[in-house]
Structure formats: structure tokens, C-alpha cells
């Protein structure tokens, strides 16, 4: 149950430095694709039909780009800067298709920390098993804000 359970927050902007890196490796399994397709009700034949995909330049079914975006943004909310952060802007380019059962590695790097706007910029480059670039882009992320006390000074004596 999520209600009532305290969650750890990610790092605040003061704790984040330009040049920090995070590397995540993800393997795309059938269960992941089926879950995404079920939740989104996206029946695009390019994502699921081998006979259709074989007649396209892709040659076989590809992983939906929105699903890949979710994997990228979840790394931000889980690790860099972590829970409590929000992606405010993203620009992602899908350089090459990611196929079913593929494994890809994404390298995230903090390229800017803007204390005034409370935003950090993170570049991301993902490569497949052959070392070919499949995704590249940039995210503007609002790190978690420090928690404010729920009680004011009036309740300090209780």
C-alpha cells in the first residue's frame, strides 16, 4: 500500500553536479511489450505482427517509441535525480529501431545545473548490443524540492 508509507526522495539540486553519469541496461521482454500494448490499447501492427513488419523497412516488429520513452524517464524518476523529480521537457530521437528481445544500454549525463530555474539538463544516449546508437536526446528535469514541515511554529510546544 502506498498511502501512509514514507518514500525516500531523490537528490536535491544542491547535491547534483555537472558531469554526473548513470548507466542503465534494459532488456525488452514479451511481457513488457504486452503490458504496454494492453495499457495503451495500441494495436499498431508494426509493434506486434511479424507478417506486416516483415514487409516494412524495419523487417520485424519494433518496440513502441513511447514505451522506450517511459524506460528513459523512469530512470530519471528512480535514479537521477530520483523520486520526487519531474521531467519538464524532453527531446528524444529514435535513431534506429529497437526490436523485441533487444538489450540496450542508456548513458545519462548531467550537462547543466540551473539553480535559478531549479532545472537540470540530462543528455541521454542509448546503444544496442552491437554498440549502435538507437536513442539520443536531452531532458530538462526538476529535481525534488526539499520537504517543508507540515506543522508551523504554533505547534512546536505540543
Buried (B, 14 or more C-beta within 10 A) or exposed (E): EEEEEEEEBBBBBEEBEEEBEBEBEBEBEEEBBEEBBEEEEEEBEBBBEEEBBEEEEBEEBBBBBEBBBEBBBEBBBBBBBBEBBEBEEBEBEBBBBBBBEBEBBBEBBBEEBEEEEBBBBBBBBBBBEEEEEBBBBBBBBBBBEEEEEEEEEEEEEE
